[in-house]
């Protein structure tokens, strides 16, 4: 584990993640205190990527639970293999075993248990893990109650089998896009950090790492354009991922700087809703581009 906040920043940077000090401090404390880290913010701000980088750089295996509406225990934690259990019962009966209690004990054995992400992250035989519970806000609210034992005690109780504890607690990262409020019981068990859009300097640094093929001038103009765009009233503002994709797309079209035609033709890479594209295309894009060129053009010395 990194020794201090600076070492945590270096660890994230080694995985291509440019973190400001506040975020690096939250990650460092979560690692040092062995507490889950709850990351909340707009889509595309790099929340999920933190777990991926930690898994790669610590290194640990990444166990990802992608949340969705209707997620239940059988998909998230474990499920009994009923077909194998039934076969075991028939084999035992064929061998002359008729003790119902013994049969019941036999079929609720670990070998009949199918692991899902939560149980896999805790299972000692698999080794240390980074557990990513991604977009928890998309799951049903009652599902959150099932996570409390795992977050508080790094264990999972299976009624038919007993309690399974992690020998090495997993590094737990929970993300939320805030489509609904996550319950206080989850928040109290975690360290919290709001992941905001990066400022221009950090977004430039991210772009340099993730899309090194993009020219310095184009990168500077792309970042300046996106930074201004985020100040507008749009249904879905572009995240860092969209900035990287847009810069890479323009570079693939052999652009060395932003031009009005190239901007209008590639807005589908940057924005994901037609109403937003229609609002930006044409005069508004030209206005932003004019401001960007003024900002990024070097001033001649007197």
C-alpha positions as protocol buffer text, in pm:
chain_id: "A"
residue {
  index: 1
  type: UNK
  ca { x: 0 y: 0 z: 0 }
}
residue {
  index: 2
  type: UNK
  ca { x: 129 y: 354 z: -71 }
}
residue {
  index: 3
  type: UNK
  ca { x: 291 y: 520 z: 230 }
}
residue {
  index: 4
  type: UNK
  ca { x: 139 y: 867 z: 192 }
}
residue {
  index: 5
  type: UNK
  ca { x: -80 y: 1086 z: -28 }
}
residue {
  index: 6
  type: UNK
  ca { x: 205 y: 1168 z: -266 }
}
residue {
  index: 7
  type: UNK
  ca { x: 279 y: 798 z: -312 }
}
residue {
  index: 8
  type: UNK
  ca { x: -91 y: 740 z: -382 }
}
residue {
  index: 9
  type: UNK
  ca { x: -84 y: 1008 z: -650 }
}
residue {
  index: 10
  type: UNK
  ca { x: 221 y: 841 z: -805 }
}
residue {
  index: 11
  type: UNK
  ca { x: 52 y: 501 z: -792 }
}
residue {
  index: 12
  type: UNK
  ca { x: -255 y: 636 z: -974 }
}
residue {
  index: 13
  type: UNK
  ca { x: -36 y: 821 z: -1223 }
}
residue {
  index: 14
  type: UNK
  ca { x: 152 y: 498 z: -1298 }
}
residue {
  index: 15
  type: UNK
  ca { x: -181 y: 357 z: -1413 }
}
residue {
  index: 16
  type: UNK
  ca { x: -253 y: 661 z: -1629 }
}
residue {
  index: 17
  type: UNK
  ca { x: -489 y: 832 z: -1383 }
}
residue {
  index: 18
  type: UNK
  ca { x: -423 y: 1200 z: -1310 }
}
residue {
  index: 19
  type: UNK
  ca { x: -571 y: 1269 z: -965 }
}
residue {
  index: 20
  type: UNK
  ca { x: -579 y: 1598 z: -776 }
}
residue {
  index: 21
  type: UNK
  ca { x: -463 y: 1598 z: -415 }
}
residue {
  index: 22
  type: UNK
  ca { x: -814 y: 1584 z: -267 }
}
residue {
  index: 23
  type: UNK
  ca { x: -900 y: 1267 z: -459 }
}
residue {
  index: 24
  type: UNK
  ca { x: -561 y: 1112 z: -387 }
}
residue {
  index: 25
  type: UNK
  ca { x: -613 y: 1185 z: -16 }
}
residue {
  index: 26
  type: UNK
  ca { x: -952 y: 1008 z: -20 }
}
residue {
  index: 27
  type: UNK
  ca { x: -803 y: 705 z: -196 }
}
residue {
  index: 28
  type: UNK
  ca { x: -505 y: 696 z: 41 }
}
residue {
  index: 29
  type: UNK
  ca { x: -724 y: 710 z: 351 }
}
residue {
  index: 30
  type: UNK
  ca { x: -951 y: 436 z: 216 }
}
residue {
  index: 31
  type: UNK
  ca { x: -650 y: 212 z: 162 }
}
residue {
  index: 32
  type: UNK
  ca { x: -483 y: 299 z: 491 }
}
residue {
  index: 33
  type: UNK
  ca { x: -798 y: 273 z: 705 }
}
residue {
  index: 34
  type: UNK
  ca { x: -937 y: -25 z: 512 }
}
residue {
  index: 35
  type: UNK
  ca { x: -1266 y: 152 z: 457 }
}
residue {
  index: 36
  type: UNK
  ca { x: -1488 y: 140 z: 146 }
}
residue {
  index: 37
  type: UNK
  ca { x: -1460 y: 444 z: -79 }
}
residue {
  index: 38
  type: UNK
  ca { x: -1786 y: 592 z: -206 }
}
residue {
  index: 39
  type: UNK
  ca { x: -1732 y: 801 z: -519 }
}
residue {
  index: 40
  type: UNK
  ca { x: -2017 y: 1015 z: -644 }
}
residue {
  index: 41
  type: UNK
  ca { x: -2028 y: 1247 z: -942 }
}
residue {
  index: 42
  type: UNK
  ca { x: -2149 y: 1307 z: -1294 }
}
residue {
  index: 43
  type: UNK
  ca { x: -2106 y: 1029 z: -1552 }
}
residue {
  index: 44
  type: UNK
  ca { x: -1772 y: 1034 z: -1728 }
}
residue {
  index: 45
  type: UNK
  ca { x: -1565 y: 1192 z: -1449 }
}
residue {
  index: 46
  type: UNK
  ca { x: -1343 y: 887 z: -1396 }
}
residue {
  index: 47
  type: UNK
  ca { x: -1497 y: 715 z: -1094 }
}
residue {
  index: 48
  type: UNK
  ca { x: -1491 y: 361 z: -1231 }
}
residue {
  index: 49
  type: UNK
  ca { x: -1139 y: 405 z: -1366 }
}
residue {
  index: 50
  type: UNK
  ca { x: -1001 y: 452 z: -1014 }
}
residue {
  index: 51
  type: UNK
  ca { x: -1092 y: 95 z: -920 }
}
residue {
  index: 52
  type: UNK
  ca { x: -940 y: -39 z: -1241 }
}
residue {
  index: 53
  type: UNK
  ca { x: -614 y: 146 z: -1181 }
}
residue {
  index: 54
  type: UNK
  ca { x: -595 y: 33 z: -818 }
}
residue {
  index: 55
  type: UNK
  ca { x: -643 y: -328 z: -923 }
}
residue {
  index: 56
  type: UNK
  ca { x: -370 y: -301 z: -1186 }
}
residue {
  index: 57
  type: UNK
  ca { x: -117 y: -116 z: -972 }
}
residue {
  index: 58
  type: UNK
  ca { x: -152 y: -271 z: -624 }
}
residue {
  index: 59
  type: UNK
  ca { x: -180 y: -535 z: -790 }
}
residue {
  index: 60
  type: UNK
  ca { x: -503 y: -721 z: -710 }
}
residue {
  index: 61
  type: UNK
  ca { x: -770 y: -896 z: -910 }
}
residue {
  index: 62
  type: UNK
  ca { x: -1059 y: -673 z: -1009 }
}
residue {
  index: 63
  type: UNK
  ca { x: -1407 y: -801 z: -916 }
}
residue {
  index: 64
  type: UNK
  ca { x: -1679 y: -587 z: -1070 }
}
residue {
  index: 65
  type: UNK
  ca { x: -2047 y: -583 z: -978 }
}
residue {
  index: 66
  type: UNK
  ca { x: -2236 y: -377 z: -1235 }
}
residue {
  index: 67
  type: UNK
  ca { x: -2560 y: -266 z: -1072 }
}
residue {
  index: 68
  type: UNK
  ca { x: -2894 y: -246 z: -1251 }
}
residue {
  index: 69
  type: UNK
  ca { x: -3265 y: -231 z: -1176 }
}
residue {
  index: 70
  type: UNK
  ca { x: -3378 y: -565 z: -1037 }
}
residue {
  index: 71
  type: UNK
  ca { x: -3035 y: -682 z: -919 }
}
residue {
  index: 72
  type: UNK
  ca { x: -3077 y: -949 z: -650 }
}
residue {
  index: 73
  type: UNK
  ca { x: -2869 y: -1175 z: -426 }
}
residue {
  index: 74
  type: UNK
  ca { x: -2852 y: -1460 z: -676 }
}
residue {
  index: 75
  type: UNK
  ca { x: -2688 y: -1233 z: -935 }
}
residue {
  index: 76
  type: UNK
  ca { x: -2478 y: -1026 z: -694 }
}
residue {
  index: 77
  type: UNK
  ca { x: -2353 y: -1268 z: -427 }
}
residue {
  index: 78
  type: UNK
  ca { x: -2423 y: -1640 z: -466 }
}
residue {
  index: 79
  type: UNK
  ca { x: -2662 y: -1902 z: -595 }
}
residue {
  index: 80
  type: UNK
  ca { x: -2702 y: -2269 z: -515 }
}
residue {
  index: 81
  type: UNK
  ca { x: -2650 y: -2506 z: -808 }
}
residue {
  index: 82
  type: UNK
  ca { x: -2983 y: -2682 z: -784 }
}
residue {
  index: 83
  type: UNK
  ca { x: -2913 y: -2924 z: -1069 }
}
residue {
  index: 84
  type: UNK
  ca { x: -2599 y: -3056 z: -899 }
}
residue {
  index: 85
  type: UNK
  ca { x: -2776 y: -3070 z: -564 }
}
residue {
  index: 86
  type: UNK
  ca { x: -3056 y: -3280 z: -710 }
}
residue {
  index: 87
  type: UNK
  ca { x: -2807 y: -3512 z: -875 }
}
residue {
  index: 88
  type: UNK
  ca { x: -2624 y: -3554 z: -543 }
}
residue {
  index: 89
  type: UNK
  ca { x: -2951 y: -3646 z: -370 }
}
residue {
  index: 90
  type: UNK
  ca { x: -3032 y: -3908 z: -631 }
}
residue {
  index: 91
  type: UNK
  ca { x: -2684 y: -4058 z: -612 }
}
residue {
  index: 92
  type: UNK
  ca { x: -2703 y: -4072 z: -232 }
}
residue {
  index: 93
  type: UNK
  ca { x: -3044 y: -4240 z: -244 }
}
residue {
  index: 94
  type: UNK
  ca { x: -2920 y: -4489 z: -501 }
}
residue {
  index: 95
  type: UNK
  ca { x: -2633 y: -4571 z: -265 }
}
residue {
  index: 96
  type: UNK
  ca { x: -2882 y: -4648 z: 13 }
}
residue {
  index: 97
  type: UNK
  ca { x: -2865 y: -4317 z: 204 }
}
residue {
  index: 98
  type: UNK
  ca { x: -3210 y: -4234 z: 341 }
}
residue {
  index: 99
  type: UNK
  ca { x: -3125 y: -4004 z: 631 }
}
residue {
  index: 100
  type: UNK
  ca { x: -3302 y: -3679 z: 534 }
}
residue {
  index: 101
  type: UNK
  ca { x: -3099 y: -3463 z: 774 }
}
residue {
  index: 102
  type: UNK
  ca { x: -2771 y: -3601 z: 642 }
}
residue {
  index: 103
  type: UNK
  ca { x: -2883 y: -3549 z: 285 }
}
residue {
  index: 104
  type: UNK
  ca { x: -2974 y: -3187 z: 360 }
}
residue {
  index: 105
  type: UNK
  ca { x: -2637 y: -3123 z: 523 }
}
residue {
  index: 106
  type: UNK
  ca { x: -2462 y: -3279 z: 227 }
}
residue {
  index: 107
  type: UNK
  ca { x: -2627 y: -3073 z: -43 }
}
residue {
  index: 108
  type: UNK
  ca { x: -2560 y: -2742 z: 130 }
}
residue {
  index: 109
  type: UNK
  ca { x: -2187 y: -2781 z: 85 }
}
residue {
  index: 110
  type: UNK
  ca { x: -1950 y: -2521 z: -58 }
}
residue {
  index: 111
  type: UNK
  ca { x: -1895 y: -2730 z: -371 }
}
residue {
  index: 112
  type: UNK
  ca { x: -2257 y: -2667 z: -472 }
}
residue {
  index: 113
  type: UNK
  ca { x: -2228 y: -2290 z: -429 }
}
residue {
  index: 114
  type: UNK
  ca { x: -2197 y: -2073 z: -738 }
}
residue {
  index: 115
  type: UNK
  ca { x: -2003 y: -1758 z: -660 }
}
residue {
  index: 116
  type: UNK
  ca { x: -2110 y: -1420 z: -788 }
}
residue {
  index: 117
  type: UNK
  ca { x: -1900 y: -1100 z: -759 }
}
residue {
  index: 118
  type: UNK
  ca { x: -1961 y: -1018 z: -391 }
}
residue {
  index: 119
  type: UNK
  ca { x: -1880 y: -1366 z: -264 }
}
residue {
  index: 120
  type: UNK
  ca { x: -1588 y: -1399 z: -504 }
}
residue {
  index: 121
  type: UNK
  ca { x: -1432 y: -1080 z: -364 }
}
residue {
  index: 122
  type: UNK
  ca { x: -1447 y: -1223 z: -10 }
}
residue {
  index: 123
  type: UNK
  ca { x: -1343 y: -1582 z: -81 }
}
residue {
  index: 124
  type: UNK
  ca { x: -1000 y: -1647 z: 76 }
}
residue {
  index: 125
  type: UNK
  ca { x: -898 y: -1903 z: -188 }
}
residue {
  index: 126
  type: UNK
  ca { x: -901 y: -1645 z: -467 }
}
residue {
  index: 127
  type: UNK
  ca { x: -661 y: -1396 z: -308 }
}
residue {
  index: 128
  type: UNK
  ca { x: -691 y: -1020 z: -241 }
}
residue {
  index: 129
  type: UNK
  ca { x: -931 y: -823 z: -457 }
}
residue {
  index: 130
  type: UNK
  ca { x: -1049 y: -478 z: -552 }
}
residue {
  index: 131
  type: UNK
  ca { x: -1429 y: -492 z: -538 }
}
residue {
  index: 132
  type: UNK
  ca { x: -1596 y: -240 z: -767 }
}
residue {
  index: 133
  type: UNK
  ca { x: -1967 y: -190 z: -698 }
}
residue {
  index: 134
  type: UNK
  ca { x: -2042 y: 21 z: -1002 }
}
residue {
  index: 135
  type: UNK
  ca { x: -2340 y: 260 z: -1031 }
}
residue {
  index: 136
  type: UNK
  ca { x: -2508 y: 156 z: -707 }
}
residue {
  index: 137
  type: UNK
  ca { x: -2775 y: 420 z: -768 }
}
residue {
  index: 138
  type: UNK
  ca { x: -2913 y: 204 z: -1053 }
}
residue {
  index: 139
  type: UNK
  ca { x: -2994 y: -85 z: -817 }
}
residue {
  index: 140
  type: UNK
  ca { x: -3316 y: -101 z: -616 }
}
residue {
  index: 141
  type: UNK
  ca { x: -3297 y: 65 z: -276 }
}
residue {
  index: 142
  type: UNK
  ca { x: -3367 y: -259 z: -78 }
}
residue {
  index: 143
  type: UNK
  ca { x: -3054 y: -414 z: -233 }
}
residue {
  index: 144
  type: UNK
  ca { x: -2839 y: -168 z: -37 }
}
residue {
  index: 145
  type: UNK
  ca { x: -2931 y: -339 z: 291 }
}
residue {
  index: 146
  type: UNK
  ca { x: -2767 y: -657 z: 168 }
}
residue {
  index: 147
  type: UNK
  ca { x: -2434 y: -475 z: 130 }
}
residue {
  index: 148
  type: UNK
  ca { x: -2412 y: -352 z: 489 }
}
residue {
  index: 149
  type: UNK
  ca { x: -2258 y: -669 z: 635 }
}
residue {
  index: 150
  type: UNK
  ca { x: -1996 y: -677 z: 361 }
}
residue {
  index: 151
  type: UNK
  ca { x: -1904 y: -310 z: 398 }
}
residue {
  index: 152
  type: UNK
  ca { x: -1890 y: -316 z: 777 }
}
residue {
  index: 153
  type: UNK
  ca { x: -1732 y: -657 z: 849 }
}
residue {
  index: 154
  type: UNK
  ca { x: -1588 y: -787 z: 520 }
}
residue {
  index: 155
  type: UNK
  ca { x: -1804 y: -1098 z: 551 }
}
residue {
  index: 156
  type: UNK
  ca { x: -2112 y: -1257 z: 403 }
}
residue {
  index: 157
  type: UNK
  ca { x: -2355 y: -1480 z: 590 }
}
residue {
  index: 158
  type: UNK
  ca { x: -2517 y: -1762 z: 392 }
}
residue {
  index: 159
  type: UNK
  ca { x: -2804 y: -1907 z: 600 }
}
residue {
  index: 160
  type: UNK
  ca { x: -2754 y: -2267 z: 485 }
}
residue {
  index: 161
  type: UNK
  ca { x: -2374 y: -2262 z: 509 }
}
residue {
  index: 162
  type: UNK
  ca { x: -2252 y: -2005 z: 758 }
}
residue {
  index: 163
  type: UNK
  ca { x: -2035 y: -1693 z: 744 }
}
residue {
  index: 164
  type: UNK
  ca { x: -1758 y: -1646 z: 491 }
}
residue {
  index: 165
  type: UNK
  ca { x: -1495 y: -1390 z: 591 }
}
residue {
  index: 166
  type: UNK
  ca { x: -1222 y: -1234 z: 382 }
}
residue {
  index: 167
  type: UNK
  ca { x: -873 y: -1312 z: 512 }
}
residue {
  index: 168
  type: UNK
  ca { x: -749 y: -999 z: 338 }
}
residue {
  index: 169
  type: UNK
  ca { x: -1028 y: -734 z: 321 }
}
residue {
  index: 170
  type: UNK
  ca { x: -1098 y: -627 z: -36 }
}
residue {
  index: 171
  type: UNK
  ca { x: -1043 y: -270 z: -143 }
}
residue {
  index: 172
  type: UNK
  ca { x: -1402 y: -160 z: -201 }
}
residue {
  index: 173
  type: UNK
  ca { x: -1491 y: 119 z: -443 }
}
residue {
  index: 174
  type: UNK
  ca { x: -1858 y: 216 z: -481 }
}
residue {
  index: 175
  type: UNK
  ca { x: -1965 y: 456 z: -755 }
}
residue {
  index: 176
  type: UNK
  ca { x: -2286 y: 651 z: -806 }
}
residue {
  index: 177
  type: UNK
  ca { x: -2403 y: 888 z: -1080 }
}
residue {
  index: 178
  type: UNK
  ca { x: -2664 y: 1022 z: -837 }
}
residue {
  index: 179
  type: UNK
  ca { x: -2969 y: 925 z: -1040 }
}
residue {
  index: 180
  type: UNK
  ca { x: -3117 y: 867 z: -693 }
}
residue {
  index: 181
  type: UNK
  ca { x: -2991 y: 920 z: -340 }
}
residue {
  index: 182
  type: UNK
  ca { x: -2802 y: 630 z: -184 }
}
residue {
  index: 183
  type: UNK
  ca { x: -2911 y: 552 z: 174 }
}
residue {
  index: 184
  type: UNK
  ca { x: -2729 y: 699 z: 474 }
}
residue {
  index: 185
  type: UNK
  ca { x: -2651 y: 349 z: 605 }
}
residue {
  index: 186
  type: UNK
  ca { x: -2422 y: 294 z: 306 }
}
residue {
  index: 187
  type: UNK
  ca { x: -2265 y: 639 z: 332 }
}
residue {
  index: 188
  type: UNK
  ca { x: -2184 y: 600 z: 703 }
}
residue {
  index: 189
  type: UNK
  ca { x: -1977 y: 290 z: 633 }
}
residue {
  index: 190
  type: UNK
  ca { x: -1771 y: 458 z: 361 }
}
residue {
  index: 191
  type: UNK
  ca { x: -1531 y: 741 z: 306 }
}
residue {
  index: 192
  type: UNK
  ca { x: -1694 y: 984 z: 63 }
}
residue {
  index: 193
  type: UNK
  ca { x: -1558 y: 1191 z: -224 }
}
residue {
  index: 194
  type: UNK
  ca { x: -1734 y: 1390 z: -495 }
}
residue {
  index: 195
  type: UNK
  ca { x: -1551 y: 1344 z: -827 }
}
residue {
  index: 196
  type: UNK
  ca { x: -1599 y: 1662 z: -1027 }
}
residue {
  index: 197
  type: UNK
  ca { x: -1503 y: 1751 z: -1382 }
}
residue {
  index: 198
  type: UNK
  ca { x: -1130 y: 1832 z: -1394 }
}
residue {
  index: 199
  type: UNK
  ca { x: -1000 y: 2183 z: -1445 }
}
residue {
  index: 200
  type: UNK
  ca { x: -829 y: 2268 z: -1773 }
}
residue {
  index: 201
  type: UNK
  ca { x: -475 y: 2191 z: -1656 }
}
residue {
  index: 202
  type: UNK
  ca { x: -565 y: 1846 z: -1524 }
}
residue {
  index: 203
  type: UNK
  ca { x: -776 y: 1765 z: -1829 }
}
residue {
  index: 204
  type: UNK
  ca { x: -479 y: 1854 z: -2050 }
}
residue {
  index: 205
  type: UNK
  ca { x: -261 y: 1621 z: -1845 }
}
residue {
  index: 206
  type: UNK
  ca { x: -519 y: 1343 z: -1875 }
}
residue {
  index: 207
  type: UNK
  ca { x: -540 y: 1393 z: -2250 }
}
residue {
  index: 208
  type: UNK
  ca { x: -162 y: 1379 z: -2285 }
}
residue {
  index: 209
  type: UNK
  ca { x: -156 y: 1043 z: -2108 }
}
residue {
  index: 210
  type: UNK
  ca { x: -461 y: 882 z: -2267 }
}
residue {
  index: 211
  type: UNK
  ca { x: -430 y: 1019 z: -2621 }
}
residue {
  index: 212
  type: UNK
  ca { x: -61 y: 1097 z: -2676 }
}
residue {
  index: 213
  type: UNK
  ca { x: -106 y: 1094 z: -3056 }
}
residue {
  index: 214
  type: UNK
  ca { x: -304 y: 1420 z: -3041 }
}
residue {
  index: 215
  type: UNK
  ca { x: -97 y: 1729 z: -3121 }
}
residue {
  index: 216
  type: UNK
  ca { x: -36 y: 1979 z: -2842 }
}
residue {
  index: 217
  type: UNK
  ca { x: -223 y: 2257 z: -3023 }
}
residue {
  index: 218
  type: UNK
  ca { x: -528 y: 2042 z: -3096 }
}
residue {
  index: 219
  type: UNK
  ca { x: -528 y: 1909 z: -2739 }
}
residue {
  index: 220
  type: UNK
  ca { x: -520 y: 2262 z: -2597 }
}
residue {
  index: 221
  type: UNK
  ca { x: -810 y: 2371 z: -2820 }
}
residue {
  index: 222
  type: UNK
  ca { x: -1019 y: 2061 z: -2748 }
}
residue {
  index: 223
  type: UNK
  ca { x: -982 y: 2106 z: -2373 }
}
residue {
  index: 224
  type: UNK
  ca { x: -1059 y: 2478 z: -2391 }
}
residue {
  index: 225
  type: UNK
  ca { x: -1368 y: 2408 z: -2605 }
}
residue {
  index: 226
  type: UNK
  ca { x: -1499 y: 2136 z: -2370 }
}
residue {
  index: 227
  type: UNK
  ca { x: -1434 y: 2350 z: -2062 }
}
residue {
  index: 228
  type: UNK
  ca { x: -1647 y: 2628 z: -2211 }
}
residue {
  index: 229
  type: UNK
  ca { x: -1913 y: 2382 z: -2326 }
}
residue {
  index: 230
  type: UNK
  ca { x: -1957 y: 2254 z: -1969 }
}
residue {
  index: 231
  type: UNK
  ca { x: -2061 y: 2602 z: -1865 }
}
residue {
  index: 232
  type: UNK
  ca { x: -2364 y: 2584 z: -2095 }
}
residue {
  index: 233
  type: UNK
  ca { x: -2713 y: 2452 z: -2039 }
}
residue {
  index: 234
  type: UNK
  ca { x: -2712 y: 2105 z: -2194 }
}
residue {
  index: 235
  type: UNK
  ca { x: -2897 y: 1786 z: -2109 }
}
residue {
  index: 236
  type: UNK
  ca { x: -2578 y: 1579 z: -2076 }
}
residue {
  index: 237
  type: UNK
  ca { x: -2242 y: 1750 z: -2043 }
}
residue {
  index: 238
  type: UNK
  ca { x: -1941 y: 1570 z: -2188 }
}
residue {
  index: 239
  type: UNK
  ca { x: -1718 y: 1384 z: -1943 }
}
residue {
  index: 240
  type: UNK
  ca { x: -1346 y: 1323 z: -1961 }
}
residue {
  index: 241
  type: UNK
  ca { x: -1406 y: 1006 z: -2163 }
}
residue {
  index: 242
  type: UNK
  ca { x: -1584 y: 1213 z: -2430 }
}
residue {
  index: 243
  type: UNK
  ca { x: -1299 y: 1466 z: -2433 }
}
residue {
  index: 244
  type: UNK
  ca { x: -1050 y: 1185 z: -2499 }
}
residue {
  index: 245
  type: UNK
  ca { x: -1270 y: 1028 z: -2767 }
}
residue {
  index: 246
  type: UNK
  ca { x: -1329 y: 1360 z: -2942 }
}
residue {
  index: 247
  type: UNK
  ca { x: -960 y: 1450 z: -2949 }
}
residue {
  index: 248
  type: UNK
  ca { x: -873 y: 1103 z: -3080 }
}
residue {
  index: 249
  type: UNK
  ca { x: -1146 y: 1126 z: -3347 }
}
residue {
  index: 250
  type: UNK
  ca { x: -1024 y: 1465 z: -3467 }
}
residue {
  index: 251
  type: UNK
  ca { x: -668 y: 1336 z: -3475 }
}
residue {
  index: 252
  type: UNK
  ca { x: -783 y: 1033 z: -3678 }
}
residue {
  index: 253
  type: UNK
  ca { x: -927 y: 1282 z: -3930 }
}
residue {
  index: 254
  type: UNK
  ca { x: -578 y: 1439 z: -3951 }
}
residue {
  index: 255
  type: UNK
  ca { x: -691 y: 1760 z: -3783 }
}
residue {
  index: 256
  type: UNK
  ca { x: -415 y: 1968 z: -3628 }
}
residue {
  index: 257
  type: UNK
  ca { x: -648 y: 2234 z: -3489 }
}
residue {
  index: 258
  type: UNK
  ca { x: -1020 y: 2291 z: -3448 }
}
residue {
  index: 259
  type: UNK
  ca { x: -1209 y: 2404 z: -3757 }
}
residue {
  index: 260
  type: UNK
  ca { x: -1583 y: 2487 z: -3774 }
}
residue {
  index: 261
  type: UNK
  ca { x: -1661 y: 2209 z: -4024 }
}
residue {
  index: 262
  type: UNK
  ca { x: -1471 y: 1944 z: -3825 }
}
residue {
  index: 263
  type: UNK
  ca { x: -1645 y: 2049 z: -3504 }
}
residue {
  index: 264
  type: UNK
  ca { x: -1993 y: 2026 z: -3656 }
}
residue {
  index: 265
  type: UNK
  ca { x: -1918 y: 1690 z: -3822 }
}
residue {
  index: 266
  type: UNK
  ca { x: -1789 y: 1522 z: -3505 }
}
residue {
  index: 267
  type: UNK
  ca { x: -2031 y: 1650 z: -3239 }
}
residue {
  index: 268
  type: UNK
  ca { x: -2177 y: 1299 z: -3211 }
}
residue {
  index: 269
  type: UNK
  ca { x: -1851 y: 1190 z: -3047 }
}
residue {
  index: 270
  type: UNK
  ca { x: -1870 y: 1466 z: -2788 }
}
residue {
  index: 271
  type: UNK
  ca { x: -2245 y: 1487 z: -2719 }
}
residue {
  index: 272
  type: UNK
  ca { x: -2490 y: 1198 z: -2692 }
}
residue {
  index: 273
  type: UNK
  ca { x: -2830 y: 1364 z: -2735 }
}
residue {
  index: 274
  type: UNK
  ca { x: -2967 y: 1512 z: -3055 }
}
residue {
  index: 275
  type: UNK
  ca { x: -3116 y: 1816 z: -2879 }
}
residue {
  index: 276
  type: UNK
  ca { x: -2773 y: 1903 z: -2741 }
}
residue {
  index: 277
  type: UNK
  ca { x: -2609 y: 1856 z: -3081 }
}
residue {
  index: 278
  type: UNK
  ca { x: -2868 y: 2073 z: -3254 }
}
residue {
  index: 279
  type: UNK
  ca { x: -2825 y: 2345 z: -2992 }
}
residue {
  index: 280
  type: UNK
  ca { x: -2446 y: 2353 z: -3030 }
}
residue {
  index: 281
  type: UNK
  ca { x: -2406 y: 2301 z: -3404 }
}
residue {
  index: 282
  type: UNK
  ca { x: -2351 y: 2605 z: -3621 }
}
residue {
  index: 283
  type: UNK
  ca { x: -2348 y: 2952 z: -3467 }
}
residue {
  index: 284
  type: UNK
  ca { x: -2297 y: 2845 z: -3105 }
}
residue {
  index: 285
  type: UNK
  ca { x: -2007 y: 2614 z: -3194 }
}
residue {
  index: 286
  type: UNK
  ca { x: -1852 y: 2893 z: -3403 }
}
residue {
  index: 287
  type: UNK
  ca { x: -1880 y: 3135 z: -3110 }
}
residue {
  index: 288
  type: UNK
  ca { x: -1711 y: 2893 z: -2870 }
}
residue {
  index: 289
  type: UNK
  ca { x: -1443 y: 2818 z: -3127 }
}
residue {
  index: 290
  type: UNK
  ca { x: -1369 y: 3188 z: -3171 }
}
residue {
  index: 291
  type: UNK
  ca { x: -1321 y: 3225 z: -2796 }
}
residue {
  index: 292
  type: UNK
  ca { x: -1100 y: 2915 z: -2789 }
}
residue {
  index: 293
  type: UNK
  ca { x: -877 y: 3045 z: -3068 }
}
residue {
  index: 294
  type: UNK
  ca { x: -839 y: 3378 z: -2890 }
}
residue {
  index: 295
  type: UNK
  ca { x: -742 y: 3201 z: -2569 }
}
residue {
  index: 296
  type: UNK
  ca { x: -500 y: 2948 z: -2721 }
}
residue {
  index: 297
  type: UNK
  ca { x: -326 y: 3167 z: -2984 }
}
residue {
  index: 298
  type: UNK
  ca { x: 11 y: 3288 z: -2856 }
}
residue {
  index: 299
  type: UNK
  ca { x: 35 y: 3665 z: -2829 }
}
residue {
  index: 300
  type: UNK
  ca { x: 304 y: 3833 z: -3034 }
}
residue {
  index: 301
  type: UNK
  ca { x: 563 y: 4021 z: -2827 }
}
residue {
  index: 302
  type: UNK
  ca { x: 561 y: 4400 z: -2844 }
}
